[in-house]
Amino acid sequence: MNLAEVDALVEQCVSLGGRTVYSEAEIRFATRPFLTWAVNVAGVDADLFELFSTSNIEQFIVIARETYSPGSLGNLRSRLFRVAEQVGDLQGRRPPVAALPPSSPVSPYAPREVAEMMSWAVSLSTESRRASAVNLLALGLGAGLSSSEIGNLRVRSVSEHPRGGIDVRVEGARERTVTMKDLWASELRLPAEPSSYVFRPDRVTTWRTVVNNFVQRAPGAVLVQTQRLRATWIVGHLAAGTHASTLVEAAGVDSLEALTRYLQFVPSLGEDVARAELRLGQ
């Protein structure tokens, strides 16, 4: 099915979504990737009732875990099921389905663990593998990129900003530009060819498990997990007082709710500091 035909299905969903609490943009954000996958990958007939089955939605959510954050994933699922209710509403064939409960965030790495992962990265057997391992850590801890975003990133999407710092242009479902933490930007080891992948530049294509495969072949004392690298980046910014709207945009999430789950890992301020913040806040 071509793009125009998928778009036509999306607009049908937008029309049905008018009876939900979600905006047209929110319905489009959820249904376009779902319908593209269901029709062109899963091979489901282009019938809304068949497309919006519970099994199709759940299967898509499992696959989408590599692309979306837990918070965005929950939002996607809720929107898709709300549309599914409207698709089956007239004949009552599909009962309402509860949305996902808020997921528990993974814990960030401790400074000691970060140091051990860096030691692992620079001790691998070849310069190519060492560079890829360092870039993996730098992109996760310095820019909060997910596994798929690290696997898809090419050299041409990393650039020096005229006013300083390194920017990473992320493409895909969570398109955005992230300014890296200087500490980790300085560790990047970029190949010379702009079209090369930043991580594992020896390949000509990418796949969903490219990061996991790399880590599993040479595990270190501390297991490198991109979700925990991203959690460490988020918690670091929250602890540093990065403005909420800045962090929401850089993280590629829909709302602050996706980040507040990590507050449990942010060290508490002393009473005097907390009172001073509240007194002087703008």
C-alpha positions in Angstrom: 0.0 0.0 0.0 1.4 3.4 -1.0 1.8 6.5 1.3 -1.4 8.1 -0.1 -3.5 5.1 0.7 -2.1 4.9 4.3 -2.8 8.6 4.7 -6.4 8.0 3.7 -6.7 5.4 6.4 -5.1 7.8 8.9 -7.7 10.5 8.0 -10.5 8.0 8.7 -9.0 7.4 12.1 -8.7 11.2 12.7 -12.4 11.5 11.9 -13.3 8.7 14.4 -10.8 10.2 16.9 -13.0 13.3 17.1 -15.1 11.3 19.6 -12.1 10.8 21.9 -10.1 13.1 24.2 -7.2 13.3 21.8 -6.4 16.0 19.2 -6.1 15.3 15.5 -2.3 15.6 15.7 -2.2 13.1 18.6 -4.3 10.6 16.6 -2.1 11.0 13.5 1.1 10.6 15.6 -0.2 7.2 16.8 -2.1 5.8 13.8 0.3 6.6 11.0 3.2 4.3 12.2 0.8 1.7 13.3 -1.1 1.5 10.0 2.1 1.6 8.0 3.4 -1.4 9.9 0.1 -3.3 10.0 -0.5 -3.0 6.2 2.9 -3.0 4.7 4.8 -5.2 7.2 2.2 -7.4 9.0 0.1 -7.7 5.8 -3.3 -7.0 7.5 -6.2 -6.3 5.1 -6.9 -2.6 4.8 -10.1 -2.8 6.8 -10.2 -0.6 10.0 -11.9 -3.3 12.1 -9.3 -5.9 11.1 -6.4 -3.5 11.5 -7.5 -2.3 15.0 -7.7 -5.7 16.6 -6.3 -6.1 20.1 -3.6 -8.5 18.9 -2.4 -6.2 16.1 -2.1 -3.2 18.5 -0.3 -5.3 21.1 2.1 -6.7 18.5 2.9 -3.3 17.2 3.6 -2.0 20.8 6.1 -4.8 21.4 7.9 -3.9 18.1 7.8 -0.2 18.9 9.7 -0.6 22.2 12.9 -0.2 20.3 11.8 3.2 18.9 9.7 4.9 21.6 10.3 5.7 25.3 8.1 3.9 27.9 6.1 7.1 28.3 5.5 7.6 24.6 4.7 3.9 24.2 2.0 4.1 26.8 0.5 7.1 25.1 0.6 5.3 21.7 -1.2 2.3 23.1 -3.9 4.4 24.8 -4.6 6.4 21.6 -4.7 3.3 19.4 -7.2 1.5 21.8 -9.3 4.6 22.0 -9.6 4.7 18.2 -10.2 0.9 18.2 -13.2 1.5 20.5 -14.6 3.9 18.0 -14.1 1.5 15.1 -16.1 -1.2 16.8 -18.5 1.2 18.6 -21.6 1.0 16.3 -22.0 -2.7 16.6 -20.5 -3.1 20.0 -18.0 -5.7 18.9 -15.1 -4.4 20.8 -15.1 -3.6 24.5 -13.0 -0.8 25.9 -9.5 -1.9 26.7 -7.6 -0.4 29.7 -4.5 1.7 28.9 -1.0 0.6 30.1 -0.3 1.5 33.7 2.7 3.8 34.2 5.9 1.7 33.8 8.7 1.7 36.4 11.8 3.5 35.1 15.1 1.7 34.9 17.7 3.0 37.4 20.6 5.2 36.2 24.2 4.0 36.4 26.3 5.0 39.4 29.5 7.0 38.6 31.6 3.9 39.5 29.6 1.9 36.9 30.1 4.6 34.3 33.9 4.4 34.9 33.8 0.6 34.6 31.9 0.8 31.3 34.4 3.3 29.9 37.3 1.0 31.0 35.5 -1.9 29.1 35.1 0.3 26.0 38.7 1.3 25.7 40.0 -2.3 26.4 38.2 -4.1 23.5 40.3 -6.0 21.0 40.4 -3.7 18.0 40.4 0.1 17.4 37.1 -0.2 15.5 35.4 -2.0 18.3 36.9 0.5 20.9 35.6 3.4 18.9 32.1 2.0 18.6 31.9 1.2 22.3 33.0 4.7 23.2 30.5 6.2 20.8 27.8 4.0 22.3 28.5 5.3 25.7 28.9 8.9 24.5 25.6 8.9 22.6 23.7 7.3 25.5 25.2 9.2 28.4 25.8 12.5 26.5 22.6 12.7 24.4 20.1 10.2 25.8 19.7 8.4 22.6 17.8 5.1 22.5 19.1 1.9 21.1 17.5 2.3 17.6 18.6 6.0 17.5 22.2 5.0 18.2 22.0 2.3 15.6 20.6 4.6 12.9 22.8 7.6 13.5 25.2 8.6 10.7 28.2 10.9 10.8 26.5 13.6 8.8 23.9 14.0 11.6 26.6 15.1 14.1 27.8 18.7 13.8 29.5 21.5 15.7 27.2 24.4 16.5 28.5 27.9 15.5 28.0 29.0 19.1 29.8 25.9 20.6 28.9 22.4 21.4 28.0 19.3 19.4 24.5 18.8 18.1 23.0 15.4 17.1 20.1 15.4 14.7 17.9 12.5 15.4 15.7 11.2 12.6 12.7 8.9 12.8 9.6 8.8 15.1 11.2 11.1 17.7 12.8 13.6 15.3 14.7 16.3 17.1 18.1 17.9 17.6 20.0 17.2 20.9 23.0 19.2 22.1 25.4 16.7 23.8 27.0 17.1 27.2 30.4 18.6 26.5 32.1 15.8 28.6 30.8 13.1 26.3 30.9 15.1 23.1 34.7 15.2 23.5 34.8 11.4 23.6 33.2 10.9 20.2 35.3 9.1 17.6 33.7 9.9 14.3 34.6 8.1 11.0 35.7 10.4 8.2 32.9 9.4 5.8 29.7 11.5 6.4 27.4 8.6 5.3 29.0 6.1 7.7 27.2 5.0 10.8 28.6 6.5 14.0 28.2 3.1 15.8 29.6 0.1 13.9 30.7 2.0 10.8 31.8 -1.2 9.1 28.1 -2.1 8.2 26.0 -1.0 5.2 22.6 -1.4 6.9 21.1 -1.4 10.3 18.9 -3.8 12.3 16.9 -3.7 15.5 19.4 -5.6 17.7 22.7 -4.1 16.4 23.6 -2.6 19.8 22.6 -5.6 21.8 24.5 -7.9 19.5 27.6 -5.9 19.9 27.5 -5.7 23.7 26.7 -9.4 24.1 29.7 -10.5 22.0 32.1 -8.9 24.5 30.3 -8.2 27.8 32.0 -6.2 30.5 31.8 -6.2 34.3 28.9 -3.8 34.0 26.2 -4.7 31.4 25.7 -1.8 29.0 22.0 -1.2 28.5 20.9 1.8 26.4 17.8 2.3 28.6 20.0 2.8 31.6 22.4 5.0 29.7 19.4 7.2 28.7 18.1 7.1 32.3 21.5 8.3 33.5 21.3 11.2 31.1 17.8 12.2 32.2 18.6 12.0 35.9 21.8 14.0 35.4 19.8 16.8 33.7 17.1 16.7 36.3 19.7 17.0 39.1 21.4 19.8 37.3 18.2 21.8 37.1 17.9 21.7 33.3 14.6 23.5 32.3 11.7 21.1 32.0 10.7 22.2 28.5 14.3 21.9 27.3 14.6 18.4 28.6 11.2 17.3 27.3 12.2 18.4 23.8 15.7 17.0 23.9 14.4 13.6 25.2 11.8 13.4 22.4 8.9 12.7 24.8 5.3 13.9 24.6 5.1 15.4 28.1 6.8 16.0 31.4 5.1 13.0 32.8 7.5 10.7 31.0 10.4 12.4 32.9 8.9 12.8 36.4 9.1 9.0 36.9 12.9 9.5 37.3 12.6 12.0 40.1 13.0 9.2 42.6 16.6 8.9 41.5 17.4 12.6 41.9 19.2 13.4 45.1 17.2 15.6 47.5 18.4 19.1 48.3 19.1 20.2 51.8 16.3 22.1 53.6 18.2 25.5 53.3 18.9 25.1 49.6 15.3 24.0 48.9 13.9 27.0 50.8 16.2 29.4 49.0 15.1 28.0 45.6 11.5 28.4 46.5 12.1 32.0 47.8 14.1 33.1 44.8 12.3 31.3 42.0 11.0 33.3 39.1 
